[in-house]
């Protein structure tokens, strides 16, 4: 408990300057955090990736790549991301049931990337696919994402 | 060391030298980790980790030694914490120091976790992206925290490796600095534990689960099984941030005076019971 007899020390110029100097140092320290966080948080813009799938896939067939799965149907090829929209785990294709399954929390998606069940809330992103002409770049597909 | 006749479980927990065993396991973990770090390349994490097992002479031994000693370090640390709480030794510490020691448990957990991530097999890769997405679910601070801890999507294993190697070890060291200044533990004091860990590492490889076609179920590290199960039912922010944070807050409050200490211990007991049930459900899936 403070001594009631003891009077508060008068605010002299020396005490004021010393206190201000201490606050200034704390403020400068806090300000230094700003460039640190800005620096760490910076992300260089992502370049679009183009992946060449060097094989001809038969109708109703598929190719599993690291980041996507390429399907070929009657209407042509399409590719969906293998990254689960729940928490990012890599999906696998269950051929028997024709669904993509997340091994972590068992969200399920159709071949077209539509969410069917599980904790994921969104559909899978679809990537642009171009069929390569024979003779120029070889046979196969170009997938951009 | 098993409970001997006439000694109850409480006495066994309180009187066993968990802290010393934890520290010796850490010594072994650091030494084997230094050997691994000279070979491991974060640019090709899975190739690098599997090459250690398959190609590098004694690589499998060093990886196993690092894995088992790190597991023991964490388990003995938890036992040490339980012993301290049972003996009410936390009440002799200043609250600030208690908070630092609770922080060291968190740093140890993250050290163990980043080790799983760095091997980049199916389990490690999934654990990494889940941790990143949970961190990103934190409002306002998520992106900054993710930059500090993981950033796997943008940077691969670079930051996780830096944190595993330096950052988290430094945080653990700062949290335990004052605590460890008082105790000196040497290898010789726990030679049996040392021989057992090295012996097991010679014959039992550390786990590695390559990603493959038809992999429809991945089980996370044993200490995150409950969390993996909870993430099926709750939003990532509630399951992955709020739920675990309440345990940390309760642990911190154990160092406070009564009645907060007793309330916190009751909460921790309930939390652990729920987590155990969730872990069992996840394990039998």
Interface residues (C-beta under 8 A of the other chain):
Chain A: X37 X40 X41 X43 X46 X64 X83 X86 X87 X88 X89 X90 X92 X94 X101 X103 X104 X105 X106 X118 X119
Chain B: X122 X125 X126 X129 X130 X132 X133 X134 X143 X144 X147 X148 X153 X154 X211 X213 X214 X215 X216 X217 X218 X220 X228 X231 X232 X233 X236
